[in-house]
Amino acid sequence: MKKVLAICILVMGALRLMAQEPVTVQPKIMVVPFVKQGEDIRTVLEEDVNKRIVMAKIREAFDSRGFTTVDFLARLKSLSTTSGLTMDNQSDLKSMIIQQSGADVYVDAEINVVLSSTGNSVKVIITAYDVSTGNSLSNKVGDSGKFYTDDIGRLASKAIEGCADDFLNTMQMKFNDIVQNGRSISVTIGFDAASALSMSSEMGGDGLTLADEIELWMSENAYKNNYHIQGTTDKQMIFDDVRIPLKDENGNNYNVNKFGLEFLKFARKHDLKITRDISNNRLVITIK
């Protein structure tokens, strides 16, 4: 009886420890090719088989470590077919694919294949970005070194294997911080030149100023009440670090635009007319 009781206590203790361990949420990753301004991303890939090989090898390195990856080339072909995109109307094709991919993180891969009589080499520069905000999560450089071989895939594997572990560990650590503490965005709230309002304008019948009301709203809507005010003047209020959640209460992806929508609801409640401008992790609100 005592042995059974002891075993039960050990099992319960183990279960409690397992329950206390934080669950690691791995991001879904999409590897995208680096392109210079003015270059057509589809042409770059279609005309350079070596770049396609290197991208595939980078994905393989991530897949082998248990990460879920999204095939950029497949998304590119699908979007080009379904949306009727042509060479003339795909200036922001890369951004469109990233936003519609369902990925949490995209990895920008700059690839340099050098073929010479003294040996061939592959160098990759990989940088991970949070899809929602554009914030950098990790960056590394991998170099295969020179070898007398025409096997570009083998050189690519050597280049990425040399930096993949450090790259993914750093990315995962920063992604874990996002899961636990939210994404970081900046919010700037100002006034149209013709507006009769200011931050010191009283709102409602309780004597609170507009600045007071905005901060109360921010304390309720920033993830875990985590925000920082860089400064406030009569014409502007700047929050340089506001945390928003990775997912909403229904488990759907949450982003800067949805946070701006919540502020729009607040503005309408106080009969304020506003405009919203969003660029990556920055939300600019103008009160009319």
C-alpha positions as MATLAB code, in Angstrom:
seq = 'MKKVLAICILVMGALRLMAQEPVTVQPKIMVVPFVKQGEDIRTVLEEDVNKRIVMAKIREAFDSRGFTTVDFLARLKSLSTTSGLTMDNQSDLKSMIIQQSGADVYVDAEINVVLSSTGNSVKVIITAYDVSTGNSLSNKVGDSGKFYTDDIGRLASKAIEGCADDFLNTMQMKFNDIVQNGRSISVTIGFDAASALSMSSEMGGDGLTLADEIELWMSENAYKNNYHIQGTTDKQMIFDDVRIPLKDENGNNYNVNKFGLEFLKFARKHDLKITRDISNNRLVITIK';
ca = [
       0.000    0.000    0.000;
       2.834    2.355    0.892;
       4.565    1.597   -2.435;
       1.388    2.366   -4.379;
       0.965    5.630   -2.460;
       4.570    6.597   -3.148;
       4.184    5.879   -6.853;
       0.992    7.989   -6.986;
       2.788   10.890   -5.301;
       5.676   10.682   -7.786;
       3.309   10.574  -10.764;
       1.292   13.542   -9.473;
       4.485   15.472   -8.878;
       5.691   14.761  -12.415;
       2.360   15.872  -13.861;
       2.531   19.120  -11.901;
       6.026   19.811  -13.236;
       4.875   19.102  -16.786;
       1.948   21.471  -16.347;
       4.291   24.195  -15.128;
       6.653   23.896  -18.098;
       5.950   26.567  -20.730;
       4.718   25.217  -24.052;
       6.962   26.255  -26.946;
       4.941   27.583  -29.860;
       6.958   27.310  -33.049;
       6.315   29.878  -35.778;
       5.347   28.920  -39.311;
       8.163   30.101  -41.603;
       8.345   31.150  -45.244;
      11.704   31.603  -46.985;
      11.624   34.429  -49.547;
      14.377   35.562  -51.937;
      16.050   38.915  -51.501;
      15.522   41.129  -54.556;
      16.866   44.568  -55.355;
      14.520   47.486  -55.951;
      13.094   47.308  -59.442;
      13.861   43.606  -59.905;
      11.013   41.262  -60.802;
      10.960   38.502  -58.208;
       9.490   35.900  -60.547;
      12.065   36.569  -63.262;
      14.926   36.403  -60.752;
      13.850   32.936  -59.629;
      12.867   31.542  -63.015;
      16.183   32.525  -64.609;
      18.474   31.348  -61.798;
      18.214   27.662  -60.910;
      20.984   28.030  -58.330;
      18.901   30.465  -56.273;
      15.972   28.059  -56.362;
      18.262   25.276  -55.157;
      19.614   27.382  -52.281;
      16.102   28.426  -51.190;
      15.035   24.767  -51.181;
      18.060   23.834  -49.057;
      17.271   26.580  -46.525;
      13.701   25.267  -46.237;
      15.016   21.728  -45.815;
      17.257   22.870  -42.958;
      14.249   24.387  -41.170;
      11.997   21.390  -41.920;
      14.591   18.986  -40.519;
      14.497   20.871  -37.214;
      10.729   20.478  -36.860;
       9.579   23.869  -38.131;
       6.584   24.155  -40.449;
       7.513   25.987  -43.648;
       5.474   27.574  -46.427;
       6.621   27.150  -50.045;
       7.177   30.638  -51.467;
       7.392   29.452  -55.086;
       4.073   27.621  -54.802;
       2.425   30.731  -53.340;
       3.963   32.876  -56.080;
       2.574   30.661  -58.838;
      -0.831   30.413  -57.164;
      -1.195   34.159  -56.623;
      -0.017   34.989  -60.138;
      -2.595   32.573  -61.585;
      -5.617   33.383  -59.419;
      -5.180   37.158  -59.317;
      -4.176   37.625  -62.952;
      -1.020   39.484  -62.011;
       1.162   40.533  -64.913;
       4.655   41.945  -65.105;
       3.145   45.436  -65.030;
       1.055   45.216  -61.851;
       3.124   43.179  -59.403;
       5.271   45.929  -57.873;
       4.442   44.756  -54.366;
       4.028   41.061  -55.171;
       6.488   39.943  -52.508;
       4.565   41.775  -49.768;
       1.265   40.369  -51.026;
       2.573   36.805  -50.864;
       3.992   37.324  -47.372;
       0.752   38.790  -46.010;
      -1.420   36.060  -47.572;
       0.911   33.163  -46.757;
      -0.352   32.392  -43.262;
       3.260   32.424  -42.059;
       4.217   33.972  -38.715;
       7.792   34.684  -39.783;
       9.385   35.253  -43.164;
      13.078   34.715  -43.776;
      14.669   37.011  -46.338;
      17.462   35.032  -48.027;
      20.165   36.900  -49.918;
      22.025   34.343  -51.998;
      25.400   34.669  -53.699;
      26.681   31.778  -55.829;
      30.283   32.290  -56.985;
      31.618   30.069  -59.755;
      35.355   30.336  -60.477;
      38.361   28.342  -61.654;
      39.723   28.324  -58.105;
      36.610   26.724  -56.620;
      32.894   27.355  -56.277;
      31.153   28.724  -53.190;
      27.755   29.723  -51.842;
      27.120   32.478  -49.304;
      23.717   33.126  -47.732;
      22.580   36.059  -45.611;
      19.358   35.162  -43.809;
      17.202   37.575  -41.805;
      13.957   36.629  -40.032;
      11.118   39.153  -39.740;
       7.834   39.077  -37.871;
       5.184   39.113  -40.625;
       2.747   41.289  -38.682;
       5.114   44.100  -37.663;
       8.206   43.739  -39.829;
      10.423   43.629  -36.727;
      13.710   41.755  -37.186;
      13.979   38.551  -35.136;
      17.308   37.038  -36.195;
      20.065   37.351  -38.799;
      23.083   35.246  -39.717;
      25.609   34.757  -42.521;
      26.502   31.297  -43.789;
      29.461   30.548  -46.089;
      30.220   27.204  -47.692;
      33.853   28.009  -48.412;
      35.465   27.202  -51.779;
      35.321   23.679  -53.191;
      36.044   22.114  -56.560;
      32.496   20.893  -57.134;
      29.576   21.814  -59.363;
      27.067   20.516  -56.806;
      25.464   23.828  -55.787;
      22.954   22.013  -53.576;
      25.778   20.506  -51.542;
      27.480   23.897  -51.182;
      24.162   25.481  -50.202;
      23.606   22.826  -47.551;
      27.084   23.459  -46.150;
      26.477   27.233  -46.057;
      23.131   27.008  -44.268;
      24.092   24.183  -41.904;
      26.877   26.333  -40.504;
      24.480   28.981  -39.217;
      21.010   27.372  -39.035;
      21.075   26.343  -35.373;
      22.160   29.751  -34.023;
      19.751   31.495  -36.389;
      16.737   29.397  -35.384;
      17.579   29.491  -31.662;
      17.676   33.303  -31.702;
      14.488   33.488  -33.774;
      12.660   31.051  -31.486;
      13.731   32.952  -28.364;
      12.376   36.226  -29.742;
       9.213   34.541  -31.008;
       8.665   33.040  -27.542;
       8.878   36.567  -26.137;
       6.154   37.633  -28.596;
       3.947   34.730  -27.482;
       4.441   35.597  -23.806;
       4.574   39.411  -23.906;
       3.042   40.439  -27.226;
       4.328   42.136  -30.356;
       5.901   45.580  -30.067;
       4.411   48.418  -32.113;
       4.587   52.209  -31.934;
       1.501   54.420  -31.862;
       1.511   58.143  -32.625;
      -1.676   60.134  -32.027;
      -1.877   63.686  -33.342;
      -4.290   66.248  -34.765;
      -5.221   67.545  -38.175;
      -4.088   71.138  -38.743;
      -7.715   72.289  -38.843;
      -8.765   70.419  -35.685;
     -10.149   72.455  -32.782;
      -9.138   69.731  -30.329;
      -5.955   69.154  -28.375;
      -4.700   66.698  -25.788;
      -5.863   69.030  -23.031;
      -9.451   69.198  -24.339;
     -11.933   67.927  -21.733;
     -13.893   64.815  -22.677;
     -17.268   63.996  -21.111;
     -18.487   65.244  -17.753;
     -15.816   63.842  -15.441;
     -13.189   66.472  -16.227;
     -10.711   64.089  -17.856;
      -8.649   65.380  -20.744;
      -8.356   63.632  -24.094;
      -4.820   62.567  -23.119;
      -6.216   60.999  -19.940;
      -8.904   59.125  -21.868;
      -6.378   57.847  -24.413;
      -4.068   56.531  -21.707;
      -6.960   54.809  -19.924;
      -7.932   53.181  -23.217;
      -4.325   52.164  -23.844;
      -3.993   50.578  -20.399;
      -7.070   48.439  -21.145;
      -6.099   47.458  -24.701;
      -2.315   47.040  -24.637;
      -1.429   43.387  -24.101;
      -1.012   42.715  -20.370;
      -1.144   46.499  -19.819;
       2.315   46.719  -21.370;
       2.990   50.095  -23.005;
       5.386   53.018  -22.722;
       4.739   56.707  -23.392;
       7.692   58.407  -25.057;
       6.163   61.855  -24.666;
       3.015   63.976  -24.669;
       2.460   67.532  -25.867;
      -0.756   69.428  -26.417;
      -0.735   68.336  -30.063;
       0.751   64.859  -29.962;
       1.026   61.686  -27.894;
       3.704   59.098  -28.739;
       3.748   55.508  -27.481;
       7.084   54.058  -28.561;
       6.452   50.521  -27.278;
       2.921   49.139  -27.183;
       2.443   45.372  -26.961;
      -0.343   43.682  -28.909;
      -1.184   39.953  -28.670;
      -0.125   37.311  -31.164;
      -3.713   35.973  -31.315;
      -7.101   37.401  -30.433;
      -9.529   35.777  -27.973;
     -10.858   33.542  -30.762;
      -7.406   32.267  -31.702;
      -7.184   34.323  -34.897;
      -4.063   36.273  -35.865;
      -3.961   39.743  -34.339;
      -2.165   42.618  -36.064;
      -1.596   46.369  -36.069;
      -4.669   46.989  -38.208;
      -6.956   45.247  -35.706;
      -5.468   47.326  -32.892;
      -6.195   50.448  -34.942;
      -9.767   49.232  -35.410;
     -10.202   49.052  -31.631;
      -9.042   52.667  -31.366;
     -11.565   53.615  -34.060;
     -14.328   52.183  -31.840;
     -12.993   54.261  -28.937;
     -12.960   57.381  -31.130;
     -16.559   56.884  -32.270;
     -17.646   56.423  -28.665;
     -16.300   59.925  -27.970;
     -17.591   61.415  -31.248;
     -14.078   61.793  -32.646;
     -13.294   61.542  -36.341;
      -9.934   59.994  -37.138;
      -7.765   58.661  -39.936;
      -5.334   55.735  -39.560;
      -2.064   55.119  -41.358;
      -0.194   51.851  -40.873;
       3.344   50.993  -41.905;
       4.782   47.699  -40.615;
       4.860   48.123  -36.821;
       3.840   51.782  -36.771;
       0.298   53.106  -36.325;
      -0.317   56.813  -36.896;
      -3.706   58.215  -35.853;
      -4.815   61.692  -36.847;
      -7.771   63.290  -35.048;
      -9.790   65.701  -37.194;
];
